[in-house]
Amino acid sequence: MDFEHSAKVKELIARLGAFMDAHIYPAEAEEHRWHADPANLWKSWPGLDALKEKARAAGLWNLFLPREYEEYSPGLTNLEYAPLAEMMGRVPWSPEVFNCAAPDTGNMEVLARFGSPAQRARWLDPLLAGEIRSSYAMTEPAVASSDATNVATTILADGDDYVINGRKWWISGIMDPRCTVLIVMGKTLAENPRHQQHSMILVPKDTPGLSVVRTMTVLGRTHSPGGETELLFDNVRVPKENLILGEGRGFEIAQGRLGPGRIHHCMRSIGQAQRALEIMTRRVESRVAFGRKISEQSSIRQDIALSWCEIEQARLLTLKAADMMDKVGSKGARDLIAAIKVVAPRMAQAVTDRAIQAHGAMGLSDDTPIAYAFATNRYVRIADGPDEVHMSQLAKLKIAEYAD
Ligand SMILES: Cc1cc2nc3c(=O)[nH]c(=O)nc-3n(C[C@H](O)[C@H](O)[C@H](O)COP(=O)(O)OP(=O)(O)OC[C@H]3O[C@@H](n4cnc5c(N)ncnc54)[C@H](O)[C@@H]3O)c2cc1C
């Protein structure tokens, strides 16, 4: 067991850290001001393109793409990517600068692994170049979507096309003017066994019959420019070549998509918690109440110490899960992925909650990134599968392992 990063990763950490210091942190206030202006709702911050160009030129691009796709990226393992994702997680909009933002990352992996040559040329290439963005549409208002076998939107063959009918909600990213394509999950073969009924299909955003019913908010936040939306698919017709992999193979694709996506969330959560702790220590060290620095209060010291312990625990578990994914794949590492998907956002929610408290009222404002990180980690406990579902799967695996 070696707890040191490799020389290659240390060099990348240094390079990414220098980029964050030079270009990302200094732009935070401007980016925030721009998005806070209601006139800019659903518009992309104009500073983004220049930063993307700089990141690409610096070789800090598509860092998430695993080694099999080295032609498009530095070809990192999950273990190598983890500290870099943590660093990007410190500033919520920064992953896009490095073309490492969800849901594009998961969609790019799907296209790289399962896309036909024509699908890859039309959508993967511009996604890898950071020219377009994408969405992933699975969740539906009418069914408990944490059990994805419930997904009821239909994707049915009709001549040379598939026709899609249904309603989705909580779909991230559609409102971004750069978003041009969605990967949609729906039911094609209703008579098949439960995990072989669903398919995934590529739907250009401007296809007739696809409409945004409403935009949604997350604890009052719009998440502009991407947003979350409720969508209606009313006889949406796309050519048969847009189907990914084949009819009834949606769950096979979802397996490949969700393992890396989940652990990336966790890596970013750790970055948010780490940053909140750092900001909290500076605040309590610089403020005096009742005749002594707030940092001298024992309850505050306990909060700092406990937060550090919990962050380090989650970080080590994330690294172990990432390492196992590299060694045996997402399926073999599913117990560790489930464990970290439960542990990391809960930890980050607890740490950011303590950091809010230590700031007093300021902690609830957007004058620091802590309130945003708190809200993010609250929803990560539901997005990509609620905690209870991961715990149920983890318990099932452990019962089989220990009770047999
Ligand atoms: C900010 C945000 C962004 C999102 N982005 C996307 C997106 O881009 N694309 C997309 O398709 N979806 C997206 N989602 C949706 C998300 O993936 C779903 O909300 C999630 O899978 C849960 O589905 P549900 O909301 O239908 O909850 P339900 O399935 O109705 O579950 C409700 C609750 O029931 C409980 N529960 C469920 N199963 C069990 C169990 N086995 N044991 C015990 N309790 C259980 C849990 O407490 C769970 O939270 C997003 C969600 C959020 C909040």
The ligand as an SDF file (V2000), in Angstrom:
LIG
                    3D

 53 58  0  0  0  0  0  0  0  0999 V2000
  -29.9800   18.6410   -8.8150 C   0  0  0  0  0  0  0  0  0  0  0  0
  -30.4090   17.3560   -9.4500 C   0  0  0  0  0  0  0  0  0  0  0  0
  -29.9840   17.0860  -10.7470 C   0  0  0  0  0  0  0  0  0  0  0  0
  -30.4090   15.9310  -11.3900 C   0  0  0  0  0  0  0  0  0  0  0  0
  -30.0270   15.7240  -12.6980 N   0  0  0  0  0  0  0  0  0  0  0  0
  -30.5470   14.6660  -13.3660 C   0  0  0  0  0  0  0  0  0  0  0  0
  -30.2650   14.4920  -14.7520 C   0  0  0  0  0  0  0  0  0  0  0  0
  -29.5170   15.2650  -15.3590 O   0  0  0  0  0  0  0  0  0  0  0  0
  -30.8450   13.4710  -15.4100 N   0  0  0  0  0  0  0  0  0  0  0  0
  -31.6890   12.5870  -14.7850 C   0  0  0  0  0  0  0  0  0  0  0  0
  -32.1780   11.6700  -15.4310 O   0  0  0  0  0  0  0  0  0  0  0  0
  -31.9770   12.7360  -13.4530 N   0  0  0  0  0  0  0  0  0  0  0  0
  -31.4410   13.7460  -12.7410 C   0  0  0  0  0  0  0  0  0  0  0  0
  -31.7400   13.9220  -11.4100 N   0  0  0  0  0  0  0  0  0  0  0  0
  -32.7110   13.0330  -10.7710 C   0  0  0  0  0  0  0  0  0  0  0  0
  -32.1330   12.0270   -9.8020 C   0  0  0  0  0  0  0  0  0  0  0  0
  -31.2480   11.1250  -10.4120 O   0  0  0  0  0  0  0  0  0  0  0  0
  -33.3400   11.3190   -9.1560 C   0  0  0  0  0  0  0  0  0  0  0  0
  -34.0500   12.2930   -8.4040 O   0  0  0  0  0  0  0  0  0  0  0  0
  -32.9390   10.1650   -8.2760 C   0  0  0  0  0  0  0  0  0  0  0  0
  -32.4930    9.0600   -9.0580 O   0  0  0  0  0  0  0  0  0  0  0  0
  -34.1160    9.6880   -7.3910 C   0  0  0  0  0  0  0  0  0  0  0  0
  -35.2520    9.4340   -8.1330 O   0  0  0  0  0  0  0  0  0  0  0  0
  -36.6610   10.0770   -7.6550 P   0  0  0  0  0  0  0  0  0  0  0  0
  -36.4730   11.5440   -7.5030 O   0  0  0  0  0  0  0  0  0  0  0  0
  -37.7020    9.6000   -8.6130 O   0  0  0  0  0  0  0  0  0  0  0  0
  -36.9080    9.4840   -6.2160 O   0  0  0  0  0  0  0  0  0  0  0  0
  -37.8140    8.2310   -5.8400 P   0  0  0  0  0  0  0  0  0  0  0  0
  -37.4270    7.0560   -6.6620 O   0  0  0  0  0  0  0  0  0  0  0  0
  -39.2320    8.6510   -5.8410 O   0  0  0  0  0  0  0  0  0  0  0  0
  -37.3290    7.9420   -4.3520 O   0  0  0  0  0  0  0  0  0  0  0  0
  -37.7380    8.8100   -3.2800 C   0  0  0  0  0  0  0  0  0  0  0  0
  -37.0830    8.3650   -2.0150 C   0  0  0  0  0  0  0  0  0  0  0  0
  -37.5170    7.0510   -1.6800 O   0  0  0  0  0  0  0  0  0  0  0  0
  -36.5340    6.4370   -0.8710 C   0  0  0  0  0  0  0  0  0  0  0  0
  -36.1400    5.1460   -1.4520 N   0  0  0  0  0  0  0  0  0  0  0  0
  -36.0770    4.7870   -2.7420 C   0  0  0  0  0  0  0  0  0  0  0  0
  -35.5990    3.5330   -2.8640 N   0  0  0  0  0  0  0  0  0  0  0  0
  -35.3580    3.0850   -1.6220 C   0  0  0  0  0  0  0  0  0  0  0  0
  -34.8460    1.8650   -1.0710 C   0  0  0  0  0  0  0  0  0  0  0  0
  -34.4610    0.8620   -1.8700 N   0  0  0  0  0  0  0  0  0  0  0  0
  -34.7420    1.7700    0.2720 N   0  0  0  0  0  0  0  0  0  0  0  0
  -35.1100    2.7870    1.0900 C   0  0  0  0  0  0  0  0  0  0  0  0
  -35.5820    3.9580    0.6200 N   0  0  0  0  0  0  0  0  0  0  0  0
  -35.7090    4.1030   -0.6950 C   0  0  0  0  0  0  0  0  0  0  0  0
  -35.3180    7.3860   -0.8420 C   0  0  0  0  0  0  0  0  0  0  0  0
  -35.3420    8.1450    0.3450 O   0  0  0  0  0  0  0  0  0  0  0  0
  -35.5720    8.2670   -2.0300 C   0  0  0  0  0  0  0  0  0  0  0  0
  -34.9300    9.5370   -1.9350 O   0  0  0  0  0  0  0  0  0  0  0  0
  -31.2780   15.0360  -10.7240 C   0  0  0  0  0  0  0  0  0  0  0  0
  -31.6780   15.3050   -9.3960 C   0  0  0  0  0  0  0  0  0  0  0  0
  -31.2610   16.4480   -8.7690 C   0  0  0  0  0  0  0  0  0  0  0  0
  -31.7280   16.7240   -7.3870 C   0  0  0  0  0  0  0  0  0  0  0  0
  1  2  1  0
  2  3  1  0
  2 52  2  0
  3  4  2  0
  4  5  1  0
  4 50  1  0
  5  6  2  0
  6  7  1  0
  6 13  1  0
  7  8  2  0
  7  9  1  0
  9 10  1  0
 10 11  2  0
 10 12  1  0
 12 13  2  0
 13 14  1  0
 14 15  1  0
 14 50  1  0
 15 16  1  0
 16 17  1  0
 16 18  1  0
 18 19  1  0
 18 20  1  0
 20 21  1  0
 20 22  1  0
 22 23  1  0
 23 24  1  0
 24 25  2  0
 24 26  1  0
 24 27  1  0
 27 28  1  0
 28 29  2  0
 28 30  1  0
 28 31  1  0
 31 32  1  0
 32 33  1  0
 33 34  1  0
 33 48  1  0
 34 35  1  0
 35 36  1  0
 35 46  1  0
 36 37  1  0
 36 45  1  0
 37 38  2  0
 38 39  1  0
 39 40  1  0
 39 45  2  0
 40 41  1  0
 40 42  2  0
 42 43  1  0
 43 44  2  0
 44 45  1  0
 46 47  1  0
 46 48  1  0
 48 49  1  0
 50 51  2  0
 51 52  1  0
 52 53  1  0
M  END
$$$$
